[in-house]
Amino acid sequence: MLKLRGRTTLEKSLIVFSVLATITTLVFLITFAVTYTSAMEDKGTEPLRELLVKNGAWPVIDTVWIESNFKIVPTLVKLQAINLDPIINMFVSTDFKDSSKRVIYIDQPSFGMPGRDYFLRGRDDVMLKAYEEYGINLAVEMGTDRLAAEADFKDLVDFEIQLANVSVPAENRRDGEALYNPYTIANLSVAYPNVGILHLKNM
């Protein structure tokens, strides 16, 4: 179980649920390859475990994971390098209004399932329950106690449901002008001092 004592609600969301959702998205994508590639099957879950360690570990299975050492932005930057964008979608591209500039775009996240709508069908939806059970079974296969895995994945799915509810649907994202809200990294650091925005310079 993840330890949340002594944290504010915001810190819990950023530190605990963020790392769960971040690494779980990575887990699902890599596990697909592990399951359906015979060479990977011979090695079991070891390639996945190695990749998780490289990208910040996974507290669901890591008994020595230290919450205070976790930094969300460096982890997101690492994941972005392998084309994963959970929690926050970050990427470098040409400035929408000035093609001579390259800027860091920060947007709403992708989800563990194909889209936000999957998380808005109710907690008893068969697809949502299968998604949760898949993650639990994977964690158990990698050595986690089942009750602990069930508790962590309940938190994870509940958090993704909250993200889906505050995310903007595709039909409301067609106005590029309305989505254009430029900040400098310095300004972001002032606005969100506890998140570690300066690590974005490594992108």
C-alpha positions as CSV (number, residue, x, y, z in Angstrom):
1,M,0.0,0.0,0.0
2,L,1.2,3.5,-0.7
3,K,1.7,5.7,2.4
4,L,-0.1,9.0,2.2
5,R,0.2,10.2,5.8
6,G,1.4,13.8,6.3
7,R,0.6,14.9,2.7
8,T,-1.9,17.5,1.6
9,T,-4.6,16.4,-0.9
10,L,-2.8,18.2,-3.7
11,E,0.5,16.5,-2.9
12,K,-1.2,13.1,-2.7
13,S,-2.6,13.6,-6.2
14,L,0.7,14.8,-7.7
15,I,2.9,12.3,-6.0
16,V,1.0,9.1,-5.4
17,F,-1.8,8.9,-8.0
18,S,0.4,10.5,-10.6
19,V,3.1,7.9,-10.4
20,L,0.5,5.1,-10.4
21,A,-1.2,6.4,-13.5
22,T,2.1,7.3,-15.2
23,I,3.8,3.9,-14.7
24,T,0.6,1.9,-15.2
25,T,0.2,3.3,-18.7
26,L,3.8,2.3,-19.4
27,V,3.1,-1.1,-17.9
28,F,0.1,-1.8,-20.1
29,L,1.9,-0.9,-23.3
30,I,5.0,-2.9,-22.6
31,T,3.1,-5.9,-21.3
32,F,1.3,-6.2,-24.6
33,A,4.7,-6.6,-26.3
34,V,5.8,-9.1,-23.6
35,T,2.7,-11.2,-24.0
36,Y,2.7,-11.5,-27.8
37,T,6.4,-11.6,-28.6
38,S,7.8,-15.1,-28.1
39,A,11.3,-13.9,-27.4
40,M,10.0,-11.7,-24.6
41,E,7.8,-14.5,-23.2
42,D,10.8,-16.6,-22.5
43,K,12.1,-13.9,-20.2
44,G,8.8,-13.5,-18.4
45,T,8.3,-10.1,-16.8
46,E,12.0,-9.3,-16.4
47,P,12.2,-6.9,-19.5
48,L,9.2,-5.0,-18.1
49,R,10.7,-4.8,-14.6
50,E,14.0,-3.4,-16.1
51,L,12.2,-0.8,-18.1
52,L,10.1,0.3,-15.0
53,V,13.3,0.7,-13.0
54,K,14.9,2.8,-15.7
55,N,11.9,5.1,-15.8
56,G,11.3,5.7,-12.2
57,A,10.1,2.3,-10.7
58,W,6.6,1.3,-10.0
59,P,5.5,1.6,-6.3
60,V,2.8,-1.1,-6.7
61,I,5.5,-3.7,-7.0
62,D,8.6,-1.9,-5.6
63,T,8.8,-2.5,-1.9
64,V,11.8,-0.1,-1.5
65,W,10.2,2.8,-3.5
66,I,10.6,6.0,-1.5
67,E,7.8,8.5,-1.9
68,S,9.9,11.5,-0.9
69,N,12.4,10.8,-3.7
70,F,9.8,10.8,-6.5
71,K,9.8,13.8,-8.8
72,I,6.9,13.9,-11.2
73,V,8.2,16.2,-13.9
74,P,11.5,14.3,-14.5
75,T,9.5,11.1,-14.7
76,L,7.1,12.6,-17.2
77,V,10.0,13.9,-19.3
78,K,11.5,10.4,-19.4
79,L,8.2,8.8,-20.4
80,Q,7.7,11.5,-23.1
81,A,11.0,10.4,-24.6
82,I,9.4,7.0,-25.3
83,N,6.1,8.6,-26.6
84,L,4.1,8.1,-23.4
85,D,2.1,11.0,-22.0
86,P,0.0,10.1,-19.0
87,I,-1.2,12.8,-16.4
88,I,0.2,15.6,-18.5
89,N,0.9,15.6,-22.2
90,M,4.2,17.4,-22.9
91,F,5.9,17.8,-26.2
92,V,8.2,20.2,-28.1
93,S,6.9,21.7,-31.3
94,T,6.7,24.9,-33.4
95,D,5.0,27.8,-31.8
96,F,1.4,28.0,-32.9
97,K,1.8,31.8,-33.7
98,D,5.5,32.1,-34.5
99,S,7.0,29.4,-36.7
100,S,10.5,30.7,-35.9
101,K,10.2,29.4,-32.3
102,R,10.2,26.0,-30.7
103,V,8.1,25.7,-27.5
104,I,7.1,23.1,-24.9
105,Y,3.4,22.3,-25.2
106,I,1.6,21.2,-22.0
107,D,-1.8,19.6,-22.5
108,Q,-4.3,17.3,-20.9
109,P,-3.3,13.6,-20.6
110,S,-3.8,10.5,-22.5
111,F,-5.5,7.7,-20.6
112,G,-4.8,4.0,-19.9
113,M,-7.7,3.1,-22.2
114,P,-8.2,4.6,-25.6
115,G,-10.1,7.7,-24.5
116,R,-11.7,9.6,-21.7
117,D,-15.2,8.3,-22.5
118,Y,-14.2,4.8,-21.3
119,F,-13.9,6.3,-17.8
120,L,-17.2,8.1,-17.8
121,R,-19.4,5.0,-18.2
122,G,-19.7,4.3,-14.5
123,R,-17.6,2.2,-12.1
124,D,-19.4,-1.0,-13.0
125,D,-18.7,-0.8,-16.7
126,V,-17.4,-4.1,-18.0
127,M,-14.5,-2.5,-19.9
128,L,-13.4,-0.5,-16.9
129,K,-13.6,-3.5,-14.6
130,A,-11.5,-5.5,-17.1
131,Y,-8.9,-2.8,-17.3
132,E,-8.6,-2.7,-13.5
133,E,-8.5,-6.4,-13.2
134,Y,-5.8,-6.6,-15.9
135,G,-3.5,-4.3,-13.9
136,I,-4.2,-6.2,-10.6
137,N,-3.3,-9.5,-12.2
138,L,-0.1,-8.1,-13.7
139,A,1.0,-6.7,-10.4
140,V,0.3,-10.0,-8.7
141,E,2.3,-11.8,-11.4
142,M,5.2,-9.5,-10.6
143,G,5.1,-10.4,-6.9
144,T,2.6,-8.0,-5.3
145,D,0.2,-9.0,-2.6
146,R,-3.3,-9.2,-4.3
147,L,-5.0,-7.1,-1.6
148,A,-2.4,-4.4,-1.9
149,A,-2.7,-4.5,-5.7
150,E,-6.5,-4.2,-5.5
151,A,-6.3,-1.2,-3.3
152,D,-3.7,0.6,-5.4
153,F,-5.6,-0.1,-8.7
154,K,-8.9,1.1,-7.2
155,D,-7.1,4.4,-6.4
156,L,-5.6,4.5,-9.9
157,V,-8.9,4.0,-11.7
158,D,-10.7,6.4,-9.4
159,F,-8.1,9.0,-10.2
160,E,-8.3,8.4,-13.9
161,I,-12.1,8.9,-13.6
162,Q,-11.5,12.2,-12.0
163,L,-9.0,13.2,-14.7
164,A,-11.6,12.2,-17.4
165,N,-14.2,14.4,-15.7
166,V,-12.0,17.5,-15.7
167,S,-10.6,16.8,-19.2
168,V,-12.1,18.7,-22.2
169,P,-13.9,16.5,-24.8
170,A,-12.5,16.5,-28.3
171,E,-15.5,18.5,-29.7
172,N,-14.6,21.4,-27.4
173,R,-10.9,21.5,-28.5
174,R,-11.3,22.7,-32.0
175,D,-10.4,26.3,-31.4
176,G,-6.6,26.5,-31.4
177,E,-6.7,30.2,-30.4
178,A,-8.6,29.4,-27.2
179,L,-6.1,26.7,-26.3
180,Y,-3.1,29.0,-26.8
181,N,-2.0,30.2,-23.4
182,P,1.8,30.9,-23.4
183,Y,3.9,30.9,-20.3
184,T,7.6,31.1,-19.7
185,I,9.2,28.4,-17.7
186,A,10.0,31.0,-15.0
187,N,6.3,32.0,-14.8
188,L,5.2,28.3,-14.6
189,S,7.7,27.8,-11.8
190,V,6.1,30.7,-9.9
191,A,2.6,29.5,-10.5
192,Y,3.4,25.8,-9.6
193,P,6.4,26.0,-7.3
194,N,6.1,22.5,-5.9
195,V,5.9,20.6,-9.2
196,G,9.5,21.1,-10.4
197,I,8.7,22.8,-13.7
198,L,12.4,23.7,-14.3
199,H,13.0,20.1,-15.3
200,L,11.2,20.8,-18.5
201,K,14.4,22.4,-19.7
202,N,15.7,18.8,-20.2
203,M,13.1,18.1,-22.9
